[in-house]
């Protein structure tokens, strides 16, 4: 029998009832990530050996049974690192002959408020900066001065790298803990705009820099900033983002002005649980970059995700992060939710479509999955959380209103979904329908006192009716301003 006090299930990141297939898969993933030939970060060799030890015990049915007999009872649904709550839009599902919508709000935060006691996590950060010809002038001047400011703000334990790109990439500041800041500032000052925009070149170089100093005890992140469209390499970029997600590297996108592709940048960041932002004026570059830096240093848990198998006749149709950074989440068997901050809970709203064929029993299992996270202050993995979302099946609709938490979440999301419907209709050539969606959006915005965005929506409705197109900045203005409203009261728990 092993003499170690390790929790082997936690080491592999599986539950105690994990199948042999799940144990093997978890071992292979961990071994690949931590193998000394690929990962030389301090302490990773010891973790690799612990993963091997855990697998040797749990993969052997006899040794696993003996090991399980030594474990204390498991408290169901309890995790000493992360507290979570679920709120449903309806208490039950009604047995009727048509599809039903069910909304579930997930709220996740540190189990114990530790914002004052935990040190800010070290960063492994790469700035991937567009230096194409269109960036010349004020944009480039502000970008360089902000990059230098971030360089000066780096703590001794942080790693910073800077990559620039146009139709080729150049490493301006290599990933390193011990920076010669004076020399690196000089390198940043020498950046000169030229060439076209090929995002894959910059993203690929940025990935290589972050990977060089990849460390699970750090927040590993890429910030991509661009003012233009990339052409022909979108699929390669998205594939690279999937690779980044598998290595627990986050990507955030920042678009300046009106010429960049917001749908592409949303998808790119969303694959890693990151976000994209719209910077309308060059003078705002500094604020957005500094705010992002502060947010990363406030991370409690990153790599927060849900692995699940879709239930028969039930479809997860939509997922949206309400806070700390609003954004749509890509729906897949492995969902990247984004970070949990030390002082700000993570709120995610899930939309399910339930078919009548799912309502044959007295209870419905809507989702069966595992919630996983990595906490930078913990050298070992934390145990996953079993996430089982269920509802009873009844004959008659309940008169009870949805919980206040869900009503607030849905009211925040409604405006954003309205602009989505307008954009979808315009893309299908239904410009009159799109205009009506925007007029409806403007009415709701005015009722909430958001007169500036309402005026923009009405102007865009006129453009769609008369010109059959959006204005240069219209769709981005409406999309990102309605998204920002999601955070209107989001500096605390939804309650």
C-alpha positions, -999 to +999 in steps of 0.1 A: +000+000+000+012+035-007+024+055+022+017+089+005-010+112+019-018+123-016-054+121-028-048+102-060-082+111-074-074+148-070-040+143-085-055+130-117-085+154-115-112+127-115-140+117-092-139+086-070-164+068-092-143+074-123-142+046-148-109+030-158-112+047-192-116+081-175-086+074-152-065+064-182-075+095-202-068+118-173-034+102-168-024+106-204-035+142-205-016+150-173+015+130-183+016+148-216+013+182-200+038+176-172+064+153-188+099+166-180+110+165-216+083+191-224+079+210-192+109+222-172+091+246-148+101+243-112+082+215-093+067+200-125+090+169-123+076+161-088+040+166-101+048+142-129+060+116-105+029+120-084+007+116-114+025+083-123+021+071-087-016+079-087-021+061-120-002+030-109-026+026-079-059+036-095-054+017-128-050-016-108-085-027-096-071-046-065-048-018-054-076+008-061-100-011-038-074-013-011-067+024-015-104+034-014-108+016+019-083+041+035-102+072+023-125+092+046-162+095+035-167+119+006-190+149+013-213+152-017-212+184-036-186+200-012-154+215-025-131+234-001-118+256-029-149+267-049-184+273-038-211+271-065-249+277-066-274+268-093-306+288-100-333+276-123-358+296-144-386+272-135-391+248-105-403+219-128-407+209-164-443+205-176-454+174-195-465+191-228-462+183-265-437+210-274-401+221-267-395+240-235-368+265-226-349+261-193-324+286-181-298+277-154-277+303-137-244+291-123-226+312-097-191+303-087-167+320-063-139+311-038-153+289-010-137+312+016-133+349+010-096+351+007-091+383-013-069+398+013-049+368+023-039+353-011-010+368-030-018+379-065-008+351-089+024+355-110+018+361-147+031+346-179+019+373-203+025+379-239+014+410-258+008+403-295+007+437-311-004+446-347+022+468-363+007+469-398+008+502-417-027+511-405-014+513-369+009+542-376+005+575-358-014+580-325-024+543-322+012+531-324+025+558-301+000+550-274+005+513-278+042+516-273+040+538-243+014+515-227+036+484-234+065+502-217+042+510-187+032+474-184+069+464-186+077+487-157+047+474-136+059+438-139+068+422-106+099+401-101+079+369-103+062+378-136+071+368-171+064+393-200+070+389-237+061+412-265+056+401-301+047+424-331+032+413-364+023+425-398+028+400-426+055+385-405+062+383-367+090+396-346+098+389-309+106+423-294+108+411-258+115+374-253+098+356-224+120+360-194+117+366-156+149+387-153+143+415-178+168+441-188+140+467-187+160+496-201+171+476-231+136+461-236+120+496-234+144+507-262+133+477-283+097+487-279+104+523-288+120+511-321+087+494-333+078+508-367+045+502-386+047+485-420+031+457-440-003+440-439-022+421-412-017+384-408-028+375-373-017+339-374+020+351-377+017+370-344-004+345-326+019+316-334+049+336-323+031+346-291+022+310-284+058+299-287+069+326-262+042+317-236+050+280-240+087+286-233+078+296-197+045+277-194+038+271-157+005+259-141+012+281-110+011+312-133-017+328-152-007+320-188-023+345-212-020+361-246-034+396-253-039+402-290-044+438-302-052+446-338-070+472-359-076+452-391-089+421-407-067+391-413-072+373-446-070+336-453-056+324-419-087+325-397-090+287-395-053+283-386-058+309-359-089+291-344-070+258-345-041+275-326-066+288-301-079+252-295-043+242-289-039+271-264-070+260-246-057+224-243-025+239-227-045+262-204-034+293-221-060+321-223-064+345-252-080+380-250-087+400-282-087+438-284-100+455-316-092+491-324-115+511-347-140+497-372-120+475-396-115+443-376-137+412-376-155+411-343-171+376-350-137+362-356-121+378-326-150+367-304-146+331-316-108+332-312-109+344-276-140+323-267-122+290-274-100+296-244-127+312-221-113+347-230-130+378-242-128+404-269-133+441-264-139+471-288-117+501-285-133+530-303-106+556-298-068+552-297-067+571-264-086+542-247-059+517-255-040+524-223-071+520-201-081+487-216-047+472-214-041+483-178-075+471-168-068+437-184-035+435-166-052+442-132-079+416-139-053+389-146-035+396-114-069+393-096-074+357-108-083+331-081-091+302-104-085+299-141-091+271-166-126+269-152-145+244-174-174+219-177-170+186-194-204+170-201-222+145-223-254+159-239-285+141-226-309+125-251-336+150-263-320+179-244-298+204-261-276+230-245-284+258-269-266+288-256-241+298-229-232+333-218-208+347-192-224+376-174-194+385-153-166+392-145-161+398-183-193+395-204-192+373-235-207+344-253-192+310-246-187+284-272-210+254-266-190+222-269-185+190-248-157+209-231-169+244-222-143+270-211-161+293-187-134+319-180-117+328-147-131+332-111-117+364-096-108+367-059-134+394-053-159+389-081-180+357-087-182+340-121-218+340-134-227+319-164-262+315-179-271+283-197-301+279-221-314+244-226-341+233-251-360+203-237-379+181-261-412+164-251-395+130-255-372+138-226-402+140-202-411+103-199-401+098-163-408+117-130-374+134-131-352+147-159-314+148-159-307+180-178-269+179-176-244+155-161-209+168-161-177+177-142-167+212-133-129+216-132-106+245-123-070+253-117-060+275-087-027+292-092-020+292-054-023+254-053+006+233-066-017+202-070-049+199-090-082+205-071-109+179-071-135+182-098-171+190-089-199+168-100-225+190-117-259+173-121-287+196-132-322+179-127-358+189-127-390+171-118-417+165-144-452+177-135-486+179-152-494+215-145-474+247-148-463+262-115-474+298-107-442+305-089-421+332-106-384+325-114-358+334-088-348+370-087-312+360-096-324+344-129-348+373-137-319+398-133-296+376-155-323+373-182-331+410-182-294+418-187-291+393-215-323+403-234-308+435-249-278+417-261-299+389-278-320+416-295-289+430-313-279+394-322-313+389-339-309+421-358-275+412-370-287+377-381-316+391-400-294+416-418-269+389-427-299+370-443-308+401-463-339+408-442-331+444-436-367+455-427-368+427-400-334+438-387-346+474-385-376+464-365-354+444-341-333+475-336-363+498-331-375+473-304-341+474-289-341+512-288-375+512-270-361+489-243-329+509-240-349+542-236-370+527-208-338+519-189-323+554-194-297+543-220-304+571-244-270+572-262-271+535-272-308+539-281-300+567-305-273+546-321-298+517-326-324+540-342-298+555-366-287+520-376-324+510-381-326+539-406-294+528-423-307+493-427-341+505-441-326+531-465-291+519-474-295+481-468-263+481-447-248+490-414-227+521-409-190+518-405-191+515-367-228+508-360-229+471-354-198+471-332-211+501-312-244+484-304-229+449-298-203+459-274-223+486-256-252+462-249-226+437-238-212+462-214-246+467-198-244+431-186-219+443-161-240+472-150-245+459-114-220+431-117-195+440-091-211+416-066-232+385-064-265+384-082-289+384-053 
